[in-house]
Structures are given as C-alpha cells and as structure tokens.
Amino acid sequence: MKLLYEGKAKIVYELDENRCIIYFKDTATAFDATKKAEIQGKGTVNNALSSILFALLEDSGIKTHFIKKLSDREMLVWKARRFDVEVVVRNVAAGSLCRRLGLDEGKRLKRPLLELFYKNDKLHDPLICREHLFLLGLMKDSELKEVRRIALRVNSILKNFFEDHGLLLVDFKLEFGLLPDRSVGVIDEISPDTCRLWDMKTGEKLDKDRFRFDLGDLMEGYRRILQRVQGG
Amino acid sequence: MKLLYEGKAKIVYELDENRCIIYFKDTATAFDATKKAEIQGKGTVNNALSSILFALLEDSGIKTHFIKKLSDREMLVWKARRFDVEVVVRNVAAGSLCRRLGLDEGKRLKRPLLELFYKNDKLHDPLICREHLFLLGLMKDSELKEVRRIALRVNSILKNFFEDHGLLLVDFKLEFGLLPDRSVGVIDEISPDTCRLWDMKTGEKLDKDRFRFDLGDLMEGYRRILQRVQGG
C-alpha cells in the first residue's frame, strides 16, 4: 500500500481510489513536538476510542470518514481532501484560550466557542478568523458554514455521551475534509489526544494534558476513559 | 483639568462632562514598549495629521470624537467610552499579518481585511475573532456591525485621499468608542504611528516602521507625509 501521509501520531496508507487505512502509532507529542515520547498502547486505545466515537457520530447522522475498525491499530476510512484547518470547540475555558485571553481555567462558557486554526507546523498553527480562511483559500464560505454546523452538532452529541459516562468534555479539536461523494465530513481521529476530558466528580484530567504537564500516567487516564465509555 | 488617561503617546484630560483634551507627546514606543525613545516634534506632527484626517472623515459623514485642533499639541474631542478593541484594516500584507500567516510583505489583498485585537498590554493585544468579542463582553453584535461598517468606509476614504497625495495606505489601526450622543465613533488618533504609509512610486516606508526597524529618520518620514497631505 502507498504511504500517503505520516503525522505525529498516525500513518495514512492508500488502500484504493476511495479508501485509506489509518495506522495509530504510540508516539505522543506536545508543544510543537518539542516534547515527545513513545507510550506503549496509546495507538491501540486511541483507535478503539476513535472507532467508538466515529460510529456514534455516524449513528447520529453526522458525515465522517469512518468505515470500520480493522484491527487493534488500523481503521478503514474514506479517502478525503483535507482542509488545512483545525476546528476547536470549547465548553469550558482551558489551554491556549486561557493563555491568550487571560481567562481562568475551568470557567464554563455561556455557549460553545468555535475557534479556527491554520494547520501549519512552521507557523505553529495560528488562530485565524473567517476572513483569514478566505484570504488563505483554505475553505469556501459554503464549506465553512457546513463545518460550523457539523462541529457544533458533534459537540452536542459528544458532550451528552461523555456526560452519561461521568466525563466532562472541556474542549476538542476536529479536522474536516471533502469525502469521495464531495460532502464535508469529519476526518482524522477523536481521542484523548484531541479532546480534553475531566472526571465530572473529581475534576481529574484524563487526557493528553497528563503528558503535556506531567500530571500522571498517560495510559491510566486513557484506559479509564475507554473503560467508562465501554460502560465499565 | 483632571488627567483621565496617560498612554504611550498621548495624555487625555477631562475638560467638562462631555469633552476632553488630548495632548500629543513626543514618546515613540514599539514591540510592547520594549523599544522606546523621545522624538522631538512627533507629537506636533501627529496632532496636525490626526486633525486633518479626522476633519476629512467628519466632512465625509463619519462620526468621530474630533471637535477641533486647539494648539500644536492639543486636540479638543468628545468624551467617549472606549471599546477595548483595536480594529486593523489592511490593503496590503505587512507586519504581524505576514509573520502570523507566512504571507510575503507587499502582497496586495483582493479585498480589505479587517482584524480585531483585544487591547490588553499584559496579554500583548492578541488577535480575536467575533466570538471572542462577545465572550469577553467587549462589544455587542450591533456595535460590531457598526464598527465594521465605519472601519471599511474609513479605509475607502483614507486610501483614496492618500493615493491622491502619492501615498499607499498599506494598513492602519482604528479605535472606537461610544460618543456622548451614544453613537459609535472613531476615537484616538490617525497618524503615521497608527497607519503604514509607503511612497507609491518608490515603496519607501514613511511611517513608524522606520522607528521599529531602524529604517531611517522617523521625523523625516512623518514630515514628508504631512507635507504631501498639505499639498506641499
């Protein structure tokens, strides 16, 4: 199979004209990959969680690239033309939002906040507004409208789902692309690498912030999320 | 008179309930005031240019805080409740836009680009989008609409005016406030401290970038702008 793309946490292979296989690696990175480690089992858990969450979204009528989980580390997906944009949806202030705007971590936002970032490692993924999207030619207006609509709907679905399992969805990052049928769909992964998830009772952080800020064993947090979501 | 506010380049005194006097200092600062100098005559030229440009806007039906020039360094203005937002309008890529998005300086933008920054020294005036404005409670939706409308109209007026005098208006920063009659108006100053102006023929930079990047005598550039604008 042809290697299409190797990112920090995943490798994408082309299976045929319309389908790809995503391979989940064990590599964890943070702060523009200045912090990096191999964490055994991360790829397996992220593939398991992503597969569960993509299936949930598909069941709720959201277009995604997900076809099925193939093995412990492999997911079968539709081939997509990726938009070079990271879409972040926030329910609670945390991370870069707090640093940028001087907000206190943990502040509940009155309504979900949607932010756009230009996916560009060299430029350190800068925040962009609607006008920059068009200036950079990253998306058309109609595509942005669809992306916003889907992202907010995904937030509502995931937030309720995690709450049912005792987890607070603080924020998360989505990527989007054009699927083979030309529709806009959610691509990439949805995992504790891309979602901030806090225990609803204790406030304990179970996501990648454990790795970023050395808050505890990463895999213990990830496995607890997987267990909760699987009803364990 | 009561001192209301002392900024990096100006002092604002309260004259009466509805009016203030702005005093233009000679201080020049750049890069969050880490670079600073006293430049004799800057205040005088900036007051002269601001007064000419505010009068031009008023004549074109734009609401501003400008009443009249009082003396070499003093301007009489309406008292305003300032929005803590800097509005930047760009016609040509330069400065932070190039650094943030990797654009080449001098690239003409297809349409004017309007950017918003949170006026907050501690946070280094971060870029914000529409949603952050509301999150931070900086402006109401109706006020933002009015600010955008005025800013783009000001760009069109100033761009044509400077072009008539051989100057390219690359970009500029505006501040806005609520005037005593509760309408949204342009406040602060409009000068080579807040506008990037290039000679249309030679491309020479005549504005504060001379100070920022040691490109030549600041006052020579500022005086050439004033002479051009006065038809000299």
Contacts between the chains, C-beta under 8 A, distances in Angstrom:
chain1	res1	chain2	res2	distance
A	100	B	123	6.9
A	100	B	126	4.9
A	101	B	118	6.7
A	101	B	123	6.8
A	101	B	126	6.7
A	101	B	128	7.4
A	101	B	132	6.5
A	101	B	135	7.6
A	101	B	136	6.5
A	102	B	120	7.0
A	102	B	122	6.9
A	102	B	123	5.3
A	109	B	135	6.8
A	110	B	135	7.9
A	113	B	131	5.6
A	113	B	132	7.7
A	113	B	135	6.1
A	114	B	131	6.6
A	115	B	129	7.2
A	115	B	131	7.5
A	116	B	129	7.7
A	118	B	101	6.7
A	120	B	102	7.0
A	122	B	102	6.9
A	123	B	100	6.9
A	123	B	101	6.7
A	123	B	102	5.3
A	126	B	100	4.9
A	126	B	101	6.7
A	127	B	127	5.9
A	127	B	129	7.5
A	128	B	101	7.4
A	129	B	115	7.2
A	129	B	116	7.7
A	129	B	127	7.5
A	129	B	129	4.0
A	129	B	130	7.2
A	130	B	129	7.2
A	130	B	130	7.6
A	131	B	113	5.6
A	131	B	114	6.6
A	131	B	115	7.6
A	132	B	101	6.6
A	132	B	113	7.7
A	135	B	101	7.6
A	135	B	109	6.7
A	135	B	110	7.8
A	135	B	113	6.1
A	136	B	101	6.5
